């Protein structure tokens, strides 16, 4: 999970840097409706060409992330319970088979044993499919979160005020960041306001 979060932080940083450096020319056009973005007054943001967002704080305080985590936990629990129920049913069949195995003919015992092995194999495939579904959904959710964050940062930086919006995380690639360049609070407030809509 820690590797996934670290990977997410790195990916988020790269996407943000890429999107914010895709300027076609040096002209800056400030749209009339960019005085505020969400609940953020752009005039109150730090000056300078580089700012940063604390990605740990963003992930902890962005309501969308919390909702996604809860949704994934519920789905994981449902799928795990479904698997456990199937596993318990198979274990009961194995126990029942062991009780009557001595009374069966060798051919019948072998046939039932093969059926149980086939059921066990199918149960393993079922579990792999459940895990693949959860993994795909988690990737889809992460992609959606990245897009929402990126879209919001593009709106926030519509004036071209910043050359870079970096992602800062404890133990990440940026070893030190000046706290006056931290826009995490404003970004989280704006993202949550947009998500609430």
N, C-alpha and C positions, 0 to 999 in steps of 0.2 A: 504494500500500500504506500509506503514511504517512497519507493522507487517510482510509483505511478504519479504521486504528487510532485516529486522532483522533476519528472519528465514533463508533467503538465506545466510546471513553472517555466521550464526552459522553452517549451513549445509556445506558451503564451508570450513570453518575452520576444522570441523571434518573430512571431506573427505581428505583434505590436510594432516592433522596430521596422519590419518590412512595410507594413501598411502606412506608417507615418512618414516613411522616406520616399514614397512613390509620388513625389511632386513632379509635374510636367514642366514647370518653369518657376521662376522666382517671384512671380506676381502673386499677391495675396488679395483675395476678394473676401471681404467679411460680409456674409449674408445678414440681412436686416434682423432676422429672428435669432441671432446667436448671442444676444446679451446674456441669456441664461440657457443652460442645457440641463433639463431635469430641474433639480433644485440648486444647481451650481451657478453662481454668478461668476462668469468668466473673468471679469475684472479683478476678482479677489484671488485668482490663482497666482502662483509664484511666477516671477519673470525669469528669463533665461531660456536657452535653447534645449535644455535637457531637464526633465523631471522624472519622477519615478512613482510607481505604485507598489506598495508592499503586498506581494501576492499572497502571503500567508494570511494577512489581515483581510484581504479581499475575499479569499476563500472561506474565511470564518464568519464574515459579516454580510456577504451577499446572499439575500434571501433565496434567490434562485438556486444557489448551490446547496443551501440547507434543504430546500424542497426536493431537489434531485436526489440528494443523499437519502432522505427519508423514503422516497419512492423506490429507490434501488434496494434499500434494506427490506422494505415490505415485499418487493418482488422476489428478492433472494430468499426470504423466509418462506414464502408461498412455495417456491420451487424446491427448496430444501425439504419442506414438509411432504410434498408430493413424492419426492425421491425416497424419503424415510419410510413412508407408507408402503411403497412398492418393495423396498428392501425388507421390511418386516414381514410382508406377505411371502416373499421368497424364502426367508429364513424359516418361517413356519412350515412351508412345503418341504424344505430340507429336513427339518426335525421330524415331520410326519413320515417322510421317506425312510429315515434312519430307523424309526420304530417298526416299520413293516418290511424292511429290506430282507430280513432273514426268512420271511415267509414267502417271498416271491421267487419265481423261477429265475435262473441266471439270465435268461433272455429278457424277461420282463424287468428285472432289476437294472440291467444295462440300459434298456430303453428309457426307463424313467430317469436314470442318472444322466443320460444324454439330454433329455428334455430339460432337466434342472440346469445343466451346464449352459444350454442354449438360452434359457431364461436369464441366467446370470450374465451372459454376454450381452443380451439385449438390454438388461438393466444398466450395464456399463455404458452402452451406447446412448441410452436415454439420459444418463447423467452428463455425458459429454455434450449432448445436444442442449441440455439445460444450461450448462456452463457457457457454451458458445452463444446462446441467446442473451444471457446476462452480459457477457463481454461485449457483444455488438451493441446492446442498448446503452451500456456505459460509454462506449466510444461515441455513439450518436449524441448522448447527453453532453459529453465533453466538447464535441464539435459545436453543438448549439451554444454552450456557455462561451466558448472562444469567440464565436461569431457575434454574440450579443455584446461582449466586452469590447471587441474590436470595433463594432459599429458605433458603440457609445463613445469610445475614444476618438474615433474619426469625427463625430459630431462636436465633441468637446474641443478638438483641435482644428475645427473648420477654418479658422483664421490663419492657420499655419504658424501659430505662435511657437510651437515646439518642434524641434528637429527630431528629438527622440523622447519617447515615453518608455522608460525602462521598467522591467519587472524586478523587484528586489525581494529576495527570500533569504532567511537565515541559512547560512551554509551554501548559498547559491553562488553564481558566478561573480556578482558584484560584492566586493569585500567591505566597502564602506560607502555610505550615501549621506549627504548633507541633509539633515532633517528639514531644512527650509525649502527643499525641492520636492518634498513628499506631498503628493496630491491624493493619497489613498482615501482619506475621509471624504473628500469631495466626490471622488469617483464612486465610492460605495454608496453615498447618499443619492447620487444621480442614477446609478444602476438600479437601486432599490425603488426609487420613484418611478422609473420606467417600467420595472417589473410589476409594480403595484397596479399600473394601468392595465 
